[in-house]
Amino acid sequence: MTRAVFFVLFFCSCSISSVAQNEWSPDKSFEIAENFRKKAKTDSAVFYYSQAAESFERSGEIGKWLDCYNQLGIIYTRQDSYVQAKKYLEAALATLQKRNVPANLTAATTFISLGVLYAAEKKYTLSIQYHFQSLAIRRGILGENAADVATSYGNIGNVYLAMNQADSAVFFHQKARAIREKLFGEKGGEVMQSYTHHGHSYKAQKNYPIALSFYEKALANKILQRGEAHKETARFYTNLSELYYLMGKTERGAYYKSLSEKAINE
């Protein structure tokens, strides 16, 4: 009697497990991966994105498969694992080209992710090419005044800055800033990013007074966001410190350097 009961219980347990596995959809795996990504638990995110990608590929859901590969490429790029990042992003690109996938926002993400990857590898010509492809798609679908369009302009500005083309960097960061101010106001976190990059670009031009005004705006926004003595505020003090030293204003440079050190040690 006991053995019979055990068999029934074991059978039921296996049946429930099988049902659970059968009901475990790739969309659920993708959702779990997204949650882990947002919590910065990248190993778990990679596992679930990979699991979802395999299922999407088997079922022929190429758009969703591309989403997974884009995210895997982005994660590995942020980890400086460029070989792995390239494996996923170039596979996504090859699929876009082979299947003649229409220009959509998923394709734009593939292009911009390749742009970021190649910029990290200092392959700036390739980077610019992919960033402009992403920008064209985003402008065509979203219009000019969209946050993703501003991101594309900002990324292009950063690549030009890395190429020591400060005039072009200023031009594209100006376009990104104008959109972000319109969308988020002058106190938004996204605008703070534009102020910082604008400051870097004018600094590269040796236009120090204008660079100073943008660094000060960025610092004011960061203080509103995090406070004066937060570790994240330290680099904003450092930007001002380094600029004041370049301007020959050593006392002001030393002042902001001390604020940066204090914020780091808080």
C-alpha angles and dihedrals in degrees: 000000000000092000090051092051090048091051092051092049092047091048092050092048092052091047092052090048091051092049091049091051092047091051092048099106128196087238088061091049089051091049091051090048091052091051092050090048092053089051090050091243092139101170091057091043091053091050095052095040088053092048092049092046093056091052095045091050092051092050093046095242093145097169092057091043089054090051090056094047092047091053092046090051092049093050093050092046090054088051090052088242093136098166091056092043091052091050091061100035095046090048088053091049092049090052092049090053098041095048096037090233110195119253101271137147093271089057089047089055090051091052096046091046090053088048091055092045095051091045088055088053089048091243091136100167091057090043093054091047093056094042091055091049090053092046092052092053094045094048091048094052104029103028127233100294102062131118092235090052089053089051090054092050090048093050091050089050090052093051092050089049090052087051089054091245095134097169091058090044091055091048095053095040088052089056092048092048094049091055094045094049089051092049103036107017126239095294100055124119091237091055090050088060090053092049090054095048091044088054091051091050095050089045088056088051087052087238090138102170092057091042088053093053092053094046089052091051090049091050092049090053092047092051089052089051102041109006132248098287102042120124091236089057091059096081091052089057088047092054090055093043094053092046093050090051089052088051090053093247097129096167092057090042091054091047094056091041089058091049089052092051092047092051092049091052096047 
